[in-house]
Amino acid sequence: MQFCFLALESPLEDKSCCMLPPPFIRRMKSQLGPEYPDFEAALHTRPPVSVRWKSGLSMDHMASGFSPYTLEPVPWHPRGFYLSERPQFTLDPRLHAGAYYVQEAASMFLYQALTQHVDFSKPLKVLDLCAAPGGKTTLIADLIGPHSILVANEVVRARVNVLRENLEKWGTPNIAITCAEPEQYKFNLPNFFDLVVTDAPCSGEGLFRKDPNATKEWSVDQVTYCAGRQKLILESAYETLAPGGILVYSTCTYNYQENEENVQWLQEAKGMSLLSVKIDPAWGVEAHAGGYHFYPHKTRGEGFYLAILQKNTGVLTKRNVPNGFLSLKPLSKAQLPPVQRWLNADWPLRLFQIPSGEILALPAALEQAYLILDKAINRKWFGVYVGDVKGKDLIPAHPFALSPLVGSFNSIEVTREQALLFLKKEVFDFPPSTETGWTLVRYQGSNLGWIKVLPNRMNNYLPPERRIRMDLEKVIDLE
Ligand code: SAM
């Protein structure tokens, strides 16, 4: 019995993506000139599928795990790959272990902008202002060092859950999540961050091929509305940036009103300097007025725009560091031993408890930054949920299993079939010699979660909300 990947896509027969709004056609014709027919033809082709492999994770089994599909590198990201077909990602345990992120290739260009202009060996305060579902956040998370803090903000409450889930899978311990209007950053944390990434909500022209609904929602007024909203978001991004700090502005739309005109405003009204990104001409990226456009007839990806700027003004604000967290209580000496023995000693940590009893671990080096953020922003989630203390024991939590904070522990390496049963929250056969107790379930070198092995059975501790809901029988290859 074997689980197999099923390709989901067939050649584009649905041409609804090409029912382009006439004002959009007129504008793109004037923007692209003689290239316009190629652009429109590209919108009739299938969008490429791409993934970004997590840094630090061996790529040994990466390609074979996508078999029978073939992989080709995304030229502007060292760990980005195109897949020849779209697999059923839900059936790949590695996705659930956070081994890779399914990310549109053009978005991975952020890697070039950041690595060419930011020194990630330094301790940095980084804000991803429009973060859900977390594609750019996970890319940035792979660049920062353990002494940097990355804050992922998402203003729409309904989208915070998906952001939390994706970041939990990615496992980077020094990420804080907030749910705040950008203005909270502007007023409460001026001149604070070394890097702010603003992947702004936009009119979505770059998604017309992938999502036919995007064409229905598009209008000239919508473009104007988005451009105004972006300016307000950028105003906050600019204010929360420290003097000398770097701002990345990106959208997935083509028009100059939302892109070049906002970048021009940052230069003229805020005195920011545009920075250039070295690009290989073979990539097909179009440099225009200091920003970078991805058009689907020239680059292998969807529509995307990015500009990178530096702040030249502002004064470093001296801040009082609050004495303690609003709702986190440091663990008492008596509570420490049962928790400490579970932790990876490579990460100096501070341990806290929230009123509901959960134990959280925060990287010690970042405590001051967390304290400042705690006071400044109302809705936030910090640290890695390690577990709950019950008497002398710790009941380990799922996010802890996916983070590098977990120390060396009993683990079993499982097959794909066992991994999928685990992810269905079912039980699976395991060798009778397996030691009893808390055990990490691992698949191809990445942790999937916890089981508790008992003398004759196991308990599966995958949280119910993380369970795969797909009927696996339908995808079992019985040959
Ligand atoms: N950066 C994300 C990624 O790479 O996965 C995608 C971000 S998406 C293009 C823009 C995000 O901005 C959405 O999650 C949306 O909810 C959020 N947003 C919407 N209105 C906003 C506003 N007024 N201020 C800040 N963010 C907003």
Boltz pocket constraint, residues with backbone or C-beta under 6 A from the ligand:
constraints:
  - pocket:
      binder: B
      contacts: [[A, 107], [A, 129], [A, 130], [A, 131], [A, 132], [A, 133], [A, 134], [A, 135], [A, 136], [A, 137], [A, 154], [A, 155], [A, 156], [A, 159], [A, 180], [A, 181], [A, 182], [A, 199], [A, 200], [A, 201], [A, 202], [A, 229], [A, 233]]
      max_distance: 6.0
